[in-house]
Amino acid sequence: MNLATLLLGLTRSAAVAAITPFVIAYCIPVLKANVPVNVLLILGTYQLYRKRVG
């Protein structure tokens, strides 16, 4: 593991850590507003998953 890779990894982690709260803050109201859509998406994904596994 060289220094450049390590620094790149650290800066990437820092960027993700910095962006995450904003993403969450943006997503929460959107998710609350789209509860029926999310339920449908989750159910649809679950059905697909069950078909693929079963």
N, CA, C and O atoms as a printed pandas DataFrame, in Angstrom:
     atom_number atom_name residue_name chain_id  residue_number  x_coord  y_coord  z_coord
0              1         N          MET        A               1    0.862   -1.190    0.000
1              2        CA          MET        A               1    0.000    0.000    0.000
2              3         C          MET        A               1    0.898    1.239    0.000
3              4         O          MET        A               1    1.571    1.511    0.994
4              5         N          ASN        A               2    0.916    1.984   -1.093
5              6        CA          ASN        A               2    1.771    3.172   -1.135
6              7         C          ASN        A               2    1.055    4.396   -0.569
7              8         O          ASN        A               2   -0.150    4.371   -0.317
8              9         N          LEU        A               3    1.809    5.444   -0.381
9             10        CA          LEU        A               3    1.306    6.647    0.282
10            11         C          LEU        A               3    0.195    7.330   -0.515
11            12         O          LEU        A               3   -0.782    7.811    0.059
12            13         N          ALA        A               4    0.350    7.369   -1.835
13            14        CA          ALA        A               4   -0.650    8.032   -2.676
14            15         C          ALA        A               4   -2.013    7.358   -2.557
15            16         O          ALA        A               4   -3.043    8.023   -2.444
16            17         N          THR        A               5   -1.999    6.028   -2.584
17            18        CA          THR        A               5   -3.250    5.274   -2.459
18            19         C          THR        A               5   -3.888    5.534   -1.110
19            20         O          THR        A               5   -5.101    5.716   -1.003
20            21         N          LEU        A               6   -3.054    5.548   -0.079
21            22        CA          LEU        A               6   -3.527    5.790    1.281
22            23         C          LEU        A               6   -4.159    7.173    1.405
23            24         O          LEU        A               6   -5.241    7.322    1.974
24            25         N          LEU        A               7   -3.476    8.182    0.868
25            26        CA          LEU        A               7   -4.001    9.552    0.904
26            27         C          LEU        A               7   -5.305    9.667    0.127
27            28         O          LEU        A               7   -6.245   10.327    0.570
28            29         N          LEU        A               8   -5.355    9.024   -1.026
29            30        CA          LEU        A               8   -6.563    9.052   -1.843
30            31         C          LEU        A               8   -7.721    8.416   -1.093
31            32         O          LEU        A               8   -8.835    8.938   -1.091
32            33         N          GLY        A               9   -7.447    7.287   -0.457
33            34        CA          GLY        A               9   -8.464    6.605    0.341
34            35         C          GLY        A               9   -8.969    7.477    1.473
35            36         O          GLY        A               9  -10.170    7.538    1.734
36            37         N          LEU        A              10   -8.047    8.153    2.145
37            38        CA          LEU        A              10   -8.419    9.016    3.266
38            39         C          LEU        A              10   -9.250   10.203    2.806
39            40         O          LEU        A              10  -10.244   10.548    3.444
40            41         N          THR        A              11   -8.851   10.834    1.698
41            42        CA          THR        A              11   -9.607   11.988    1.211
42            43         C          THR        A              11  -10.993   11.555    0.747
43            44         O          THR        A              11  -11.978   12.267    0.941
44            45         N          ARG        A              12  -11.052   10.373    0.129
45            46        CA          ARG        A              12  -12.347    9.864   -0.318
46            47         C          ARG        A              12  -13.253    9.614    0.875
47            48         O          ARG        A              12  -14.432    9.968    0.850
48            49         N          SER        A              13  -12.698    8.997    1.931
49            50        CA          SER        A              13  -13.464    8.736    3.147
50            51         C          SER        A              13  -13.940   10.034    3.774
51            52         O          SER        A              13  -15.081   10.133    4.226
52            53         N          ALA        A              14  -13.061   11.032    3.799
53            54        CA          ALA        A              14  -13.410   12.331    4.376
54            55         C          ALA        A              14  -14.524   12.989    3.575
55            56         O          ALA        A              14  -15.441   13.581    4.144
56            57         N          ALA        A              15  -14.443   12.883    2.253
57            58        CA          ALA        A              15  -15.472   13.467    1.389
58            59         C          ALA        A              15  -16.812   12.790    1.626
59            60         O          ALA        A              15  -17.840   13.457    1.741
60            61         N          VAL        A              16  -16.801   11.467    1.699
61            62        CA          VAL        A              16  -18.035   10.715    1.953
62            63         C          VAL        A              16  -18.607   11.097    3.312
63            64         O          VAL        A              16  -19.812   11.312    3.451
64            65         N          ALA        A              17  -17.729   11.180    4.319
65            66        CA          ALA        A              17  -18.162   11.547    5.662
66            67         C          ALA        A              17  -18.758   12.952    5.687
67            68         O          ALA        A              17  -19.700   13.215    6.435
68            69         N          ALA        A              18  -18.214   13.851    4.877
69            70        CA          ALA        A              18  -18.704   15.226    4.836
70            71         C          ALA        A              18  -20.046   15.321    4.104
71            72         O          ALA        A              18  -20.917   16.103    4.483
72            73         N          ILE        A              19  -20.200   14.513    3.050
73            74        CA          ILE        A              19  -21.406   14.585    2.220
74            75         C          ILE        A              19  -22.588   13.847    2.846
75            76         O          ILE        A              19  -23.732   14.281    2.713
76            77         N          THR        A              20  -22.313   12.727    3.531
77            78        CA          THR        A              20  -23.360   11.867    4.068
78            79         C          THR        A              20  -24.457   12.595    4.844
79            80         O          THR        A              20  -25.635   12.363    4.571
80            81         N          PRO        A              21  -24.118   13.474    5.810
81            82        CA          PRO        A              21  -25.204   14.151    6.557
82            83         C          PRO        A              21  -26.130   14.948    5.654
83            84         O          PRO        A              21  -27.338   14.986    5.888
84            85         N          PHE        A              22  -25.578   15.588    4.618
85            86        CA          PHE        A              22  -26.405   16.366    3.696
86            87         C          PHE        A              22  -27.314   15.455    2.889
87            88         O          PHE        A              22  -28.484   15.764    2.663
88            89         N          VAL        A              23  -26.762   14.334    2.462
89            90        CA          VAL        A              23  -27.555   13.362    1.703
90            91         C          VAL        A              23  -28.708   12.854    2.555
91            92         O          VAL        A              23  -29.846   12.775    2.094
92            93         N          ILE        A              24  -28.401   12.506    3.816
93            94        CA          ILE        A              24  -29.427   12.004    4.732
94            95         C          ILE        A              24  -30.475   13.086    4.974
95            96         O          ILE        A              24  -31.675   12.813    4.927
96            97         N          ALA        A              25  -30.027   14.307    5.232
97            98        CA          ALA        A              25  -30.943   15.420    5.488
98            99         C          ALA        A              25  -31.849   15.670    4.286
99           100         O          ALA        A              25  -33.015   16.030    4.447
100          101         N          TYR        A              26  -31.315   15.480    3.087
101          102        CA          TYR        A              26  -32.102   15.656    1.869
102          103         C          TYR        A              26  -33.064   14.492    1.667
103          104         O          TYR        A              26  -34.204   14.684    1.243
104          105         N          CYS        A              27  -32.596   13.280    1.973
105          106        CA          CYS        A              27  -33.395   12.084    1.709
106          107         C          CYS        A              27  -34.576   11.910    2.657
107          108         O          CYS        A              27  -35.640   11.460    2.233
108          109         N          ILE        A              28  -34.408   12.258    3.930
109          110        CA          ILE        A              28  -35.457   12.009    4.914
110          111         C          ILE        A              28  -36.801   12.618    4.507
111          112         O          ILE        A              28  -37.793   11.890    4.463
112          113         N          PRO        A              29  -36.881   13.939    4.202
113          114        CA          PRO        A              29  -38.187   14.480    3.802
114          115         C          PRO        A              29  -38.718   13.850    2.527
115          116         O          PRO        A              29  -39.922   13.640    2.385
116          117         N          VAL        A              30  -37.814   13.546    1.594
117          118        CA          VAL        A              30  -38.225   12.917    0.339
118          119         C          VAL        A              30  -38.816   11.542    0.618
119          120         O          VAL        A              30  -39.855   11.174    0.072
120          121         N          LEU        A              31  -38.134   10.790    1.481
121          122        CA          LEU        A              31  -38.617    9.458    1.837
122          123         C          LEU        A              31  -39.959    9.538    2.559
123          124         O          LEU        A              31  -40.851    8.728    2.309
124          125         N          LYS        A              32  -40.099   10.515    3.454
125          126        CA          LYS        A              32  -41.365   10.685    4.174
126          127         C          LYS        A              32  -42.491   11.024    3.207
127          128         O          LYS        A              32  -43.612   10.534    3.345
128          129         N          ALA        A              33  -42.182   11.870    2.226
129          130        CA          ALA        A              33  -43.191   12.282    1.255
130          131         C          ALA        A              33  -43.586   11.133    0.340
131          132         O          ALA        A              33  -44.720   11.067   -0.136
132          133         N          ASN        A              34  -42.636   10.224    0.097
133          134        CA          ASN        A              34  -42.890    9.145   -0.854
134          135         C          ASN        A              34  -43.066    7.793   -0.183
135          136         O          ASN        A              34  -42.635    6.772   -0.718
136          137         N          VAL        A              35  -43.698    7.779    0.990
137          138        CA          VAL        A              35  -43.871    6.518    1.718
138          139         C          VAL        A              35  -44.579    5.463    0.859
139          140         O          VAL        A              35  -44.095    4.332    0.794
140          141         N          PRO        A              36  -45.718    5.782    0.188
141          142        CA          PRO        A              36  -46.368    4.729   -0.627
142          143         C          PRO        A              36  -45.467    4.203   -1.728
143          144         O          PRO        A              36  -45.452    3.006   -2.013
144          145         N          VAL        A              37  -44.715    5.105   -2.347
145          146        CA          VAL        A              37  -43.801    4.708   -3.423
146          147         C          VAL        A              37  -42.728    3.774   -2.875
147          148         O          VAL        A              37  -42.395    2.761   -3.489
148          149         N          ASN        A              38  -42.192    4.135   -1.701
149          150        CA          ASN        A              38  -41.149    3.307   -1.092
150          151         C          ASN        A              38  -41.673    1.931   -0.737
151          152         O          ASN        A              38  -40.985    0.931   -0.941
152          153         N          VAL        A              39  -42.889    1.870   -0.204
153          154        CA          VAL        A              39  -43.481    0.579    0.148
154          155         C          VAL        A              39  -43.610   -0.275   -1.103
155          156         O          VAL        A              39  -43.284   -1.462   -1.088
156          157         N          LEU        A              40  -44.087    0.331   -2.191
157          158        CA          LEU        A              40  -44.224   -0.401   -3.452
158          159         C          LEU        A              40  -42.866   -0.872   -3.956
159          160         O          LEU        A              40  -42.726   -2.010   -4.404
160          161         N          LEU        A              41  -41.861    0.008   -3.884
161          162        CA          LEU        A              41  -40.510   -0.354   -4.333
162          163         C          LEU        A              41  -39.953   -1.510   -3.513
163          164         O          LEU        A              41  -39.388   -2.458   -4.058
164          165         N          ILE        A              42  -40.120   -1.420   -2.194
165          166        CA          ILE        A              42  -39.604   -2.476   -1.314
166          167         C          ILE        A              42  -40.314   -3.791   -1.601
167          168         O          ILE        A              42  -39.678   -4.841   -1.692
168          169         N          LEU        A              43  -41.640   -3.730   -1.744
169          170        CA          LEU        A              43  -42.398   -4.946   -2.041
170          171         C          LEU        A              43  -41.989   -5.536   -3.383
171          172         O          LEU        A              43  -41.829   -6.750   -3.513
172          173         N          GLY        A              44  -41.822   -4.676   -4.376
173          174        CA          GLY        A              44  -41.403   -5.129   -5.700
174          175         C          GLY        A              44  -40.032   -5.776   -5.666
175          176         O          GLY        A              44  -39.815   -6.829   -6.266
176          177         N          THR        A              45  -39.099   -5.131   -4.953
177          178        CA          THR        A              45  -37.750   -5.674   -4.831
178          179         C          THR        A              45  -37.786   -7.013   -4.111
179          180         O          THR        A              45  -37.083   -7.950   -4.490
180          181         N          TYR        A              46  -38.606   -7.098   -3.076
181          182        CA          TYR        A              46  -38.733   -8.328   -2.300
182          183         C          TYR        A              46  -39.275   -9.463   -3.169
183          184         O          TYR        A              46  -38.793  -10.594   -3.108
184          185         N          GLN        A              47  -40.289   -9.139   -3.982
185          186        CA          GLN        A              47  -40.869  -10.143   -4.881
186          187         C          GLN        A              47  -39.820  -10.646   -5.865
187          188         O          GLN        A              47  -39.703  -11.851   -6.090
188          189         N          LEU        A              48  -39.055   -9.721   -6.455
189          190        CA          LEU        A              48  -38.003  -10.098   -7.398
190          191         C          LEU        A              48  -36.958  -10.973   -6.715
191          192         O          LEU        A              48  -36.513  -11.979   -7.267
192          193         N          TYR        A              49  -36.579  -10.574   -5.512
193          194        CA          TYR        A              49  -35.584  -11.312   -4.750
194          195         C          TYR        A              49  -36.090  -12.731   -4.453
195          196         O          TYR        A              49  -35.349  -13.706   -4.583
196          197         N          ARG        A              50  -37.346  -12.825   -4.058
197          198        CA          ARG        A              50  -37.918  -14.134   -3.736
198          199         C          ARG        A              50  -37.969  -15.018   -4.978
199          200         O          ARG        A              50  -37.673  -16.211   -4.908
200          201         N          LYS        A              51  -38.346  -14.430   -6.120
201          202        CA          LYS        A              51  -38.387  -15.190   -7.366
202          203         C          LYS        A              51  -37.004  -15.711   -7.731
203          204         O          LYS        A              51  -36.852  -16.859   -8.148
204          205         N          ARG        A              52  -35.990  -14.849   -7.568
205          206        CA          ARG        A              52  -34.634  -15.211   -7.932
206          207         C          ARG        A              52  -34.089  -16.298   -7.013
207          208         O          ARG        A              52  -33.428  -17.231   -7.470
208          209         N          VAL        A              53  -34.368  -16.175   -5.716
209          210        CA          VAL        A              53  -33.851  -17.137   -4.738
210          211         C          VAL        A              53  -34.668  -18.436   -4.799
211          212         O          VAL        A              53  -34.109  -19.532   -4.852
212          213         N          GLY        A              54  -35.995  -18.291   -4.790
213          214        CA          GLY        A              54  -36.875  -19.470   -4.788
214          215         C          GLY        A              54  -36.913  -20.081   -6.151
215          216         O          GLY        A              54  -37.597  -21.083   -6.359
